[in-house]
Amino acid sequence: MQIDFQDPEFRKLLEELVSQAVARFVAENELRAREISLVERLIRVEEELKALREVMHEYMKLTDKRFEAMERANQQRFEAIEKRLSFLQWFMGFGFTFIATLIGIATYFLAH
C-alpha cells in the first residue's frame, strides 16, 4: 500500500491528527506550567511570610524596649511625686503643730 502525500483526504486527516496532538501537548504543558507557576508563587509567599515574621520580631523587640524605657521614666516621676508629697505632709504637720502651739500659748496668755 502506497500513501499519496498529495491526497487531500490524507492531508486533512494528517492536519487533524497533528492539531489534536499539538492541542494535547499544549494542554499538558500548560497544566505543568501552571503547577510550576503555583509552586513558584508558594515559595515567594513563604519567603515573604518569613521576612514578615522577622520584621514583626524586630518590631516586638523595639516595642518592648520602648515600654521598658517608659516604665523607668514613670517610676522616676512617681518617686519624685512621692518625695514632694512626703515633704508637703511633714511641712503641713509642722505648720499645724506650730499654729496649734501659738494658739495654745496665745489662749494661755490671754486667759491670765
TIMI-239209 format. One record per atom (N, C-alpha, C, O): residue number from 1; y, z, x; atom name. Coordinates in nm, 2 decimals, padded with zeros to 4 digits. Layout:
residues N
{NUM; {Y; Z; X}; 'CA'},
...
//
This chain:
residues 112
{1; {-00.12; 00.00; 00.08}; 'N'},
{1; {00.00; 00.00; 00.00}; 'CA'},
{1; {00.12; 00.00; 00.09}; 'C'},
{1; {00.14; 00.08; 00.18}; 'O'},
{2; {00.21; -00.09; 00.06}; 'N'},
{2; {00.33; -00.11; 00.14}; 'CA'},
{2; {00.45; -00.07; 00.05}; 'C'},
{2; {00.46; -00.10; -00.06}; 'O'},
{3; {00.54; 00.01; 00.12}; 'N'},
{3; {00.66; 00.06; 00.05}; 'CA'},
{3; {00.78; -00.03; 00.08}; 'C'},
{3; {00.80; -00.07; 00.19}; 'O'},
{4; {00.84; -00.07; -00.03}; 'N'},
{4; {00.96; -00.16; -00.02}; 'CA'},
{4; {01.08; -00.07; -00.02}; 'C'},
{4; {01.12; -00.01; -00.13}; 'O'},
{5; {01.15; -00.05; 00.09}; 'N'},
{5; {01.26; 00.04; 00.10}; 'CA'},
{5; {01.39; -00.02; 00.03}; 'C'},
{5; {01.48; 00.05; 00.00}; 'O'},
{6; {01.38; -00.15; 00.00}; 'N'},
{6; {01.49; -00.21; -00.07}; 'CA'},
{6; {01.48; -00.20; -00.23}; 'C'},
{6; {01.57; -00.24; -00.30}; 'O'},
{7; {01.36; -00.15; -00.27}; 'N'},
{7; {01.34; -00.14; -00.42}; 'CA'},
{7; {01.43; -00.04; -00.48}; 'C'},
{7; {01.44; 00.07; -00.43}; 'O'},
{8; {01.50; -00.08; -00.58}; 'N'},
{8; {01.60; 00.01; -00.65}; 'CA'},
{8; {01.53; 00.14; -00.70}; 'C'},
{8; {01.59; 00.24; -00.70}; 'O'},
{9; {01.41; 00.12; -00.76}; 'N'},
{9; {01.34; 00.24; -00.81}; 'CA'},
{9; {01.31; 00.34; -00.70}; 'C'},
{9; {01.32; 00.46; -00.72}; 'O'},
{10; {01.26; 00.28; -00.59}; 'N'},
{10; {01.23; 00.37; -00.47}; 'CA'},
{10; {01.35; 00.44; -00.43}; 'C'},
{10; {01.35; 00.56; -00.40}; 'O'},
{11; {01.46; 00.37; -00.42}; 'N'},
{11; {01.59; 00.42; -00.37}; 'CA'},
{11; {01.64; 00.54; -00.47}; 'C'},
{11; {01.68; 00.64; -00.42}; 'O'},
{12; {01.63; 00.51; -00.60}; 'N'},
{12; {01.67; 00.61; -00.70}; 'CA'},
{12; {01.58; 00.73; -00.68}; 'C'},
{12; {01.63; 00.84; -00.69}; 'O'},
{13; {01.45; 00.72; -00.67}; 'N'},
{13; {01.36; 00.83; -00.66}; 'CA'},
{13; {01.38; 00.90; -00.53}; 'C'},
{13; {01.39; 01.03; -00.53}; 'O'},
{14; {01.41; 00.83; -00.42}; 'N'},
{14; {01.44; 00.89; -00.29}; 'CA'},
{14; {01.57; 00.97; -00.30}; 'C'},
{14; {01.58; 01.08; -00.25}; 'O'},
{15; {01.67; 00.91; -00.36}; 'N'},
{15; {01.80; 00.98; -00.37}; 'CA'},
{15; {01.78; 01.11; -00.46}; 'C'},
{15; {01.84; 01.21; -00.42}; 'O'},
{16; {01.71; 01.10; -00.56}; 'N'},
{16; {01.68; 01.22; -00.65}; 'CA'},
{16; {01.61; 01.33; -00.57}; 'C'},
{16; {01.65; 01.44; -00.58}; 'O'},
{17; {01.51; 01.29; -00.50}; 'N'},
{17; {01.43; 01.39; -00.42}; 'CA'},
{17; {01.52; 01.45; -00.31}; 'C'},
{17; {01.51; 01.57; -00.29}; 'O'},
{18; {01.59; 01.37; -00.24}; 'N'},
{18; {01.68; 01.42; -00.14}; 'CA'},
{18; {01.79; 01.51; -00.19}; 'C'},
{18; {01.81; 01.61; -00.14}; 'O'},
{19; {01.85; 01.47; -00.31}; 'N'},
{19; {01.95; 01.55; -00.36}; 'CA'},
{19; {01.90; 01.69; -00.41}; 'C'},
{19; {01.96; 01.79; -00.40}; 'O'},
{20; {01.78; 01.69; -00.47}; 'N'},
{20; {01.71; 01.81; -00.51}; 'CA'},
{20; {01.68; 01.90; -00.39}; 'C'},
{20; {01.71; 02.02; -00.39}; 'O'},
{21; {01.63; 01.84; -00.28}; 'N'},
{21; {01.60; 01.92; -00.16}; 'CA'},
{21; {01.73; 01.97; -00.10}; 'C'},
{21; {01.73; 02.09; -00.06}; 'O'},
{22; {01.83; 01.89; -00.10}; 'N'},
{22; {01.96; 01.94; -00.04}; 'CA'},
{22; {02.02; 02.05; -00.13}; 'C'},
{22; {02.07; 02.15; -00.08}; 'O'},
{23; {02.01; 02.03; -00.26}; 'N'},
{23; {02.06; 02.14; -00.35}; 'CA'},
{23; {01.98; 02.27; -00.33}; 'C'},
{23; {02.04; 02.37; -00.33}; 'O'},
{24; {01.85; 02.26; -00.32}; 'N'},
{24; {01.77; 02.38; -00.30}; 'CA'},
{24; {01.81; 02.44; -00.16}; 'C'},
{24; {01.82; 02.57; -00.15}; 'O'},
{25; {01.82; 02.36; -00.06}; 'N'},
{25; {01.86; 02.41; 00.07}; 'CA'},
{25; {02.00; 02.48; 00.07}; 'C'},
{25; {02.01; 02.59; 00.12}; 'O'},
{26; {02.09; 02.42; 00.00}; 'N'},
{26; {02.23; 02.48; -00.01}; 'CA'},
{26; {02.22; 02.61; -00.09}; 'C'},
{26; {02.29; 02.70; -00.05}; 'O'},
{27; {02.15; 02.61; -00.20}; 'N'},
{27; {02.14; 02.73; -00.28}; 'CA'},
{27; {02.08; 02.84; -00.20}; 'C'},
{27; {02.13; 02.96; -00.20}; 'O'},
{28; {01.97; 02.82; -00.12}; 'N'},
{28; {01.91; 02.92; -00.04}; 'CA'},
{28; {02.00; 02.97; 00.07}; 'C'},
{28; {02.01; 03.09; 00.09}; 'O'},
{29; {02.07; 02.88; 00.13}; 'N'},
{29; {02.16; 02.92; 00.24}; 'CA'},
{29; {02.28; 02.99; 00.19}; 'C'},
{29; {02.34; 03.07; 00.25}; 'O'},
{30; {02.33; 02.95; 00.07}; 'N'},
{30; {02.44; 03.01; 00.00}; 'CA'},
{30; {02.41; 03.16; -00.03}; 'C'},
{30; {02.49; 03.25; -00.01}; 'O'},
{31; {02.29; 03.18; -00.08}; 'N'},
{31; {02.24; 03.32; -00.11}; 'CA'},
{31; {02.24; 03.40; 00.02}; 'C'},
{31; {02.28; 03.51; 00.03}; 'O'},
{32; {02.18; 03.34; 00.13}; 'N'},
{32; {02.18; 03.41; 00.26}; 'CA'},
{32; {02.32; 03.44; 00.31}; 'C'},
{32; {02.35; 03.54; 00.36}; 'O'},
{33; {02.41; 03.34; 00.29}; 'N'},
{33; {02.55; 03.36; 00.34}; 'CA'},
{33; {02.61; 03.47; 00.26}; 'C'},
{33; {02.69; 03.55; 00.32}; 'O'},
{34; {02.59; 03.48; 00.13}; 'N'},
{34; {02.64; 03.59; 00.05}; 'CA'},
{34; {02.59; 03.72; 00.10}; 'C'},
{34; {02.66; 03.82; 00.11}; 'O'},
{35; {02.45; 03.73; 00.13}; 'N'},
{35; {02.39; 03.85; 00.17}; 'CA'},
{35; {02.45; 03.89; 00.31}; 'C'},
{35; {02.48; 04.01; 00.33}; 'O'},
{36; {02.47; 03.80; 00.40}; 'N'},
{36; {02.53; 03.83; 00.53}; 'CA'},
{36; {02.68; 03.87; 00.51}; 'C'},
{36; {02.72; 03.97; 00.57}; 'O'},
{37; {02.75; 03.81; 00.41}; 'N'},
{37; {02.89; 03.85; 00.39}; 'CA'},
{37; {02.89; 03.99; 00.33}; 'C'},
{37; {02.98; 04.07; 00.37}; 'O'},
{38; {02.80; 04.02; 00.24}; 'N'},
{38; {02.79; 04.16; 00.18}; 'CA'},
{38; {02.76; 04.26; 00.29}; 'C'},
{38; {02.82; 04.37; 00.29}; 'O'},
{39; {02.67; 04.23; 00.38}; 'N'},
{39; {02.63; 04.32; 00.49}; 'CA'},
{39; {02.76; 04.34; 00.58}; 'C'},
{39; {02.78; 04.46; 00.62}; 'O'},
{40; {02.83; 04.24; 00.61}; 'N'},
{40; {02.95; 04.25; 00.69}; 'CA'},
{40; {03.05; 04.33; 00.62}; 'C'},
{40; {03.12; 04.42; 00.69}; 'O'},
{41; {03.07; 04.32; 00.49}; 'N'},
{41; {03.16; 04.39; 00.42}; 'CA'},
{41; {03.12; 04.54; 00.42}; 'C'},
{41; {03.21; 04.63; 00.43}; 'O'},
{42; {03.00; 04.57; 00.40}; 'N'},
{42; {02.95; 04.71; 00.40}; 'CA'},
{42; {02.97; 04.77; 00.54}; 'C'},
{42; {03.02; 04.89; 00.54}; 'O'},
{43; {02.95; 04.70; 00.64}; 'N'},
{43; {02.98; 04.75; 00.78}; 'CA'},
{43; {03.13; 04.78; 00.79}; 'C'},
{43; {03.16; 04.89; 00.85}; 'O'},
{44; {03.21; 04.69; 00.74}; 'N'},
{44; {03.36; 04.72; 00.75}; 'CA'},
{44; {03.40; 04.84; 00.67}; 'C'},
{44; {03.48; 04.92; 00.71}; 'O'},
{45; {03.34; 04.85; 00.55}; 'N'},
{45; {03.37; 04.97; 00.47}; 'CA'},
{45; {03.33; 05.10; 00.53}; 'C'},
{45; {03.40; 05.20; 00.53}; 'O'},
{46; {03.21; 05.10; 00.59}; 'N'},
{46; {03.16; 05.22; 00.66}; 'CA'},
{46; {03.25; 05.25; 00.78}; 'C'},
{46; {03.28; 05.37; 00.80}; 'O'},
{47; {03.29; 05.15; 00.85}; 'N'},
{47; {03.39; 05.18; 00.97}; 'CA'},
{47; {03.52; 05.23; 00.92}; 'C'},
{47; {03.57; 05.33; 00.98}; 'O'},
{48; {03.57; 05.18; 00.81}; 'N'},
{48; {03.69; 05.23; 00.75}; 'CA'},
{48; {03.68; 05.38; 00.70}; 'C'},
{48; {03.76; 05.46; 00.72}; 'O'},
{49; {03.56; 05.40; 00.64}; 'N'},
{49; {03.54; 05.54; 00.60}; 'CA'},
{49; {03.53; 05.64; 00.71}; 'C'},
{49; {03.58; 05.75; 00.71}; 'O'},
{50; {03.47; 05.59; 00.82}; 'N'},
{50; {03.46; 05.68; 00.94}; 'CA'},
{50; {03.60; 05.70; 01.00}; 'C'},
{50; {03.63; 05.82; 01.03}; 'O'},
{51; {03.68; 05.60; 01.00}; 'N'},
{51; {03.82; 05.61; 01.05}; 'CA'},
{51; {03.90; 05.71; 00.96}; 'C'},
{51; {03.97; 05.79; 01.01}; 'O'},
{52; {03.87; 05.69; 00.83}; 'N'},
{52; {03.94; 05.78; 00.73}; 'CA'},
{52; {03.90; 05.92; 00.75}; 'C'},
{52; {03.99; 06.01; 00.74}; 'O'},
{53; {03.77; 05.95; 00.77}; 'N'},
{53; {03.73; 06.08; 00.79}; 'CA'},
{53; {03.79; 06.14; 00.92}; 'C'},
{53; {03.83; 06.26; 00.92}; 'O'},
{54; {03.80; 06.06; 01.02}; 'N'},
{54; {03.87; 06.11; 01.15}; 'CA'},
{54; {04.02; 06.15; 01.12}; 'C'},
{54; {04.07; 06.25; 01.17}; 'O'},
{55; {04.08; 06.06; 01.05}; 'N'},
{55; {04.23; 06.08; 01.02}; 'CA'},
{55; {04.24; 06.21; 00.93}; 'C'},
{55; {04.33; 06.29; 00.95}; 'O'},
{56; {04.15; 06.22; 00.83}; 'N'},
{56; {04.16; 06.34; 00.75}; 'CA'},
{56; {04.13; 06.47; 00.83}; 'C'},
{56; {04.19; 06.57; 00.80}; 'O'},
{57; {04.04; 06.46; 00.92}; 'N'},
{57; {04.01; 06.58; 01.00}; 'CA'},
{57; {04.13; 06.62; 01.09}; 'C'},
{57; {04.16; 06.73; 01.10}; 'O'},
{58; {04.20; 06.52; 01.15}; 'N'},
{58; {04.32; 06.55; 01.22}; 'CA'},
{58; {04.43; 06.60; 01.13}; 'C'},
{58; {04.50; 06.70; 01.17}; 'O'},
{59; {04.44; 06.55; 01.01}; 'N'},
{59; {04.54; 06.60; 00.92}; 'CA'},
{59; {04.51; 06.74; 00.88}; 'C'},
{59; {04.60; 06.82; 00.87}; 'O'},
{60; {04.38; 06.77; 00.86}; 'N'},
{60; {04.35; 06.91; 00.82}; 'CA'},
{60; {04.38; 07.01; 00.94}; 'C'},
{60; {04.43; 07.12; 00.92}; 'O'},
{61; {04.36; 06.96; 01.06}; 'N'},
{61; {04.39; 07.05; 01.18}; 'CA'},
{61; {04.54; 07.07; 01.18}; 'C'},
{61; {04.58; 07.19; 01.20}; 'O'},
{62; {04.62; 06.97; 01.16}; 'N'},
{62; {04.77; 06.98; 01.17}; 'CA'},
{62; {04.81; 07.07; 01.05}; 'C'},
{62; {04.90; 07.15; 01.07}; 'O'},
{63; {04.75; 07.06; 00.94}; 'N'},
{63; {04.79; 07.14; 00.82}; 'CA'},
{63; {04.76; 07.29; 00.85}; 'C'},
{63; {04.84; 07.37; 00.82}; 'O'},
{64; {04.64; 07.31; 00.91}; 'N'},
{64; {04.60; 07.45; 00.94}; 'CA'},
{64; {04.70; 07.51; 01.04}; 'C'},
{64; {04.74; 07.62; 01.03}; 'O'},
{65; {04.74; 07.43; 01.14}; 'N'},
{65; {04.84; 07.48; 01.24}; 'CA'},
{65; {04.97; 07.51; 01.17}; 'C'},
{65; {05.04; 07.61; 01.21}; 'O'},
{66; {05.01; 07.43; 01.08}; 'N'},
{66; {05.14; 07.45; 01.01}; 'CA'},
{66; {05.13; 07.58; 00.93}; 'C'},
{66; {05.23; 07.66; 00.93}; 'O'},
{67; {05.02; 07.60; 00.86}; 'N'},
{67; {05.01; 07.72; 00.78}; 'CA'},
{67; {05.01; 07.84; 00.86}; 'C'},
{67; {05.07; 07.94; 00.83}; 'O'},
{68; {04.94; 07.83; 00.98}; 'N'},
{68; {04.94; 07.95; 01.07}; 'CA'},
{68; {05.08; 07.98; 01.12}; 'C'},
{68; {05.12; 08.09; 01.13}; 'O'},
{69; {05.16; 07.87; 01.16}; 'N'},
{69; {05.30; 07.90; 01.20}; 'CA'},
{69; {05.38; 07.96; 01.09}; 'C'},
{69; {05.46; 08.04; 01.11}; 'O'},
{70; {05.36; 07.91; 00.97}; 'N'},
{70; {05.44; 07.96; 00.85}; 'CA'},
{70; {05.40; 08.11; 00.83}; 'C'},
{70; {05.48; 08.19; 00.79}; 'O'},
{71; {05.27; 08.14; 00.85}; 'N'},
{71; {05.23; 08.27; 00.83}; 'CA'},
{71; {05.29; 08.37; 00.93}; 'C'},
{71; {05.33; 08.48; 00.90}; 'O'},
{72; {05.29; 08.32; 01.05}; 'N'},
{72; {05.36; 08.41; 01.16}; 'CA'},
{72; {05.50; 08.43; 01.13}; 'C'},
{72; {05.56; 08.54; 01.14}; 'O'},
{73; {05.57; 08.32; 01.09}; 'N'},
{73; {05.72; 08.33; 01.06}; 'CA'},
{73; {05.74; 08.42; 00.94}; 'C'},
{73; {05.83; 08.51; 00.94}; 'O'},
{74; {05.66; 08.41; 00.84}; 'N'},
{74; {05.67; 08.50; 00.72}; 'CA'},
{74; {05.64; 08.65; 00.76}; 'C'},
{74; {05.71; 08.74; 00.71}; 'O'},
{75; {05.54; 08.67; 00.85}; 'N'},
{75; {05.51; 08.80; 00.89}; 'CA'},
{75; {05.63; 08.86; 00.96}; 'C'},
{75; {05.66; 08.98; 00.94}; 'O'},
{76; {05.70; 08.78; 01.05}; 'N'},
{76; {05.81; 08.83; 01.12}; 'CA'},
{76; {05.93; 08.87; 01.02}; 'C'},
{76; {06.00; 08.97; 01.04}; 'O'},
{77; {05.95; 08.78; 00.92}; 'N'},
{77; {06.05; 08.81; 00.82}; 'CA'},
{77; {06.02; 08.93; 00.75}; 'C'},
{77; {06.11; 09.01; 00.72}; 'O'},
{78; {05.90; 08.95; 00.70}; 'N'},
{78; {05.87; 09.07; 00.63}; 'CA'},
{78; {05.88; 09.20; 00.71}; 'C'},
{78; {05.92; 09.30; 00.66}; 'O'},
{79; {05.85; 09.19; 00.84}; 'N'},
{79; {05.86; 09.31; 00.93}; 'CA'},
{79; {06.01; 09.34; 00.94}; 'C'},
{79; {06.05; 09.46; 00.94}; 'O'},
{80; {06.10; 09.24; 00.96}; 'N'},
{80; {06.24; 09.26; 00.97}; 'CA'},
{80; {06.29; 09.32; 00.84}; 'C'},
{80; {06.38; 09.41; 00.84}; 'O'},
{81; {06.25; 09.27; 00.72}; 'N'},
{81; {06.30; 09.33; 00.60}; 'CA'},
{81; {06.25; 09.47; 00.58}; 'C'},
{81; {06.32; 09.56; 00.54}; 'O'},
{82; {06.12; 09.50; 00.63}; 'N'},
{82; {06.07; 09.64; 00.62}; 'CA'},
{82; {06.15; 09.73; 00.71}; 'C'},
{82; {06.18; 09.84; 00.66}; 'O'},
{83; {06.19; 09.69; 00.82}; 'N'},
{83; {06.28; 09.77; 00.91}; 'CA'},
{83; {06.41; 09.80; 00.85}; 'C'},
{83; {06.46; 09.91; 00.85}; 'O'},
{84; {06.47; 09.70; 00.79}; 'N'},
{84; {06.60; 09.72; 00.72}; 'CA'},
{84; {06.59; 09.81; 00.60}; 'C'},
{84; {06.67; 09.90; 00.58}; 'O'},
{85; {06.49; 09.80; 00.52}; 'N'},
{85; {06.47; 09.89; 00.41}; 'CA'},
{85; {06.44; 10.03; 00.45}; 'C'},
{85; {06.49; 10.12; 00.39}; 'O'},
{86; {06.36; 10.04; 00.56}; 'N'},
{86; {06.34; 10.18; 00.61}; 'CA'},
{86; {06.47; 10.24; 00.66}; 'C'},
{86; {06.49; 10.36; 00.63}; 'O'},
{87; {06.55; 10.16; 00.73}; 'N'},
{87; {06.68; 10.21; 00.77}; 'CA'},
{87; {06.77; 10.25; 00.66}; 'C'},
{87; {06.83; 10.36; 00.66}; 'O'},
{88; {06.77; 10.17; 00.55}; 'N'},
{88; {06.85; 10.20; 00.43}; 'CA'},
{88; {06.80; 10.32; 00.36}; 'C'},
{88; {06.88; 10.40; 00.31}; 'O'},
{89; {06.67; 10.34; 00.36}; 'N'},
{89; {06.61; 10.45; 00.29}; 'CA'},
{89; {06.65; 10.58; 00.37}; 'C'},
{89; {06.69; 10.68; 00.30}; 'O'},
{90; {06.65; 10.58; 00.50}; 'N'},
{90; {06.69; 10.70; 00.57}; 'CA'},
{90; {06.84; 10.72; 00.56}; 'C'},
{90; {06.88; 10.84; 00.55}; 'O'},
{91; {06.92; 10.62; 00.57}; 'N'},
{91; {07.06; 10.63; 00.56}; 'CA'},
{91; {07.10; 10.68; 00.42}; 'C'},
{91; {07.19; 10.77; 00.41}; 'O'},
{92; {07.04; 10.63; 00.31}; 'N'},
{92; {07.07; 10.68; 00.18}; 'CA'},
{92; {07.02; 10.83; 00.17}; 'C'},
{92; {07.10; 10.91; 00.11}; 'O'},
{93; {06.91; 10.86; 00.22}; 'N'},
{93; {06.86; 11.00; 00.22}; 'CA'},
{93; {06.96; 11.10; 00.29}; 'C'},
{93; {07.00; 11.20; 00.24}; 'O'},
{94; {07.00; 11.05; 00.41}; 'N'},
{94; {07.10; 11.13; 00.48}; 'CA'},
{94; {07.23; 11.14; 00.40}; 'C'},
{94; {07.30; 11.25; 00.40}; 'O'},
{95; {07.28; 11.03; 00.34}; 'N'},
{95; {07.40; 11.03; 00.27}; 'CA'},
{95; {07.40; 11.12; 00.15}; 'C'},
{95; {07.49; 11.20; 00.13}; 'O'},
{96; {07.29; 11.12; 00.07}; 'N'},
{96; {07.28; 11.21; -00.04}; 'CA'},
{96; {07.27; 11.35; 00.00}; 'C'},
{96; {07.33; 11.44; -00.06}; 'O'},
{97; {07.20; 11.38; 00.11}; 'N'},
{97; {07.19; 11.52; 00.16}; 'CA'},
{97; {07.33; 11.56; 00.20}; 'C'},
{97; {07.37; 11.68; 00.17}; 'O'},
{98; {07.40; 11.48; 00.27}; 'N'},
{98; {07.54; 11.51; 00.32}; 'CA'},
{98; {07.63; 11.54; 00.20}; 'C'},
{98; {07.70; 11.64; 00.20}; 'O'},
{99; {07.63; 11.45; 00.10}; 'N'},
{99; {07.71; 11.47; -00.02}; 'CA'},
{99; {07.67; 11.59; -00.09}; 'C'},
{99; {07.76; 11.67; -00.14}; 'O'},
{100; {07.54; 11.62; -00.11}; 'N'},
{100; {07.50; 11.74; -00.18}; 'CA'},
{100; {07.54; 11.86; -00.10}; 'C'},
{100; {07.58; 11.96; -00.17}; 'O'},
{101; {07.53; 11.86; 00.03}; 'N'},
{101; {07.58; 11.97; 00.11}; 'CA'},
{101; {07.73; 12.00; 00.09}; 'C'},
{101; {07.77; 12.11; 00.07}; 'O'},
{102; {07.81; 11.89; 00.10}; 'N'},
{102; {07.95; 11.90; 00.08}; 'CA'},
{102; {07.98; 11.96; -00.06}; 'C'},
{102; {08.07; 12.04; -00.08}; 'O'},
{103; {07.91; 11.91; -00.16}; 'N'},
{103; {07.94; 11.96; -00.30}; 'CA'},
{103; {07.90; 12.11; -00.31}; 'C'},
{103; {07.97; 12.19; -00.37}; 'O'},
{104; {07.79; 12.14; -00.24}; 'N'},
{104; {07.75; 12.28; -00.24}; 'CA'},
{104; {07.85; 12.37; -00.17}; 'C'},
{104; {07.88; 12.48; -00.22}; 'O'},
{105; {07.90; 12.33; -00.06}; 'N'},
{105; {08.00; 12.40; 00.02}; 'CA'},
{105; {08.13; 12.41; -00.06}; 'C'},
{105; {08.19; 12.52; -00.07}; 'O'},
{106; {08.17; 12.30; -00.12}; 'N'},
{106; {08.29; 12.30; -00.20}; 'CA'},
{106; {08.28; 12.39; -00.32}; 'C'},
{106; {08.38; 12.46; -00.35}; 'O'},
{107; {08.17; 12.39; -00.38}; 'N'},
{107; {08.15; 12.48; -00.50}; 'CA'},
{107; {08.15; 12.62; -00.46}; 'C'},
{107; {08.20; 12.71; -00.53}; 'O'},
{108; {08.09; 12.65; -00.34}; 'N'},
{108; {08.09; 12.79; -00.29}; 'CA'},
{108; {08.23; 12.84; -00.27}; 'C'},
{108; {08.26; 12.95; -00.31}; 'O'},
{109; {08.31; 12.76; -00.20}; 'N'},
{109; {08.44; 12.80; -00.16}; 'CA'},
{109; {08.53; 12.80; -00.28}; 'C'},
{109; {08.62; 12.89; -00.29}; 'O'},
{110; {08.51; 12.72; -00.38}; 'N'},
{110; {08.60; 12.72; -00.50}; 'CA'},
{110; {08.56; 12.83; -00.59}; 'C'},
{110; {08.65; 12.89; -00.66}; 'O'},
{111; {08.44; 12.87; -00.59}; 'N'},
{111; {08.39; 12.98; -00.67}; 'CA'},
{111; {08.44; 13.11; -00.61}; 'C'},
{111; {08.45; 13.21; -00.69}; 'O'},
{112; {08.46; 13.13; -00.49}; 'N'},
{112; {08.50; 13.26; -00.43}; 'CA'},
{112; {08.65; 13.26; -00.39}; 'C'},
{112; {08.70; 13.36; -00.34}; 'O'},
//
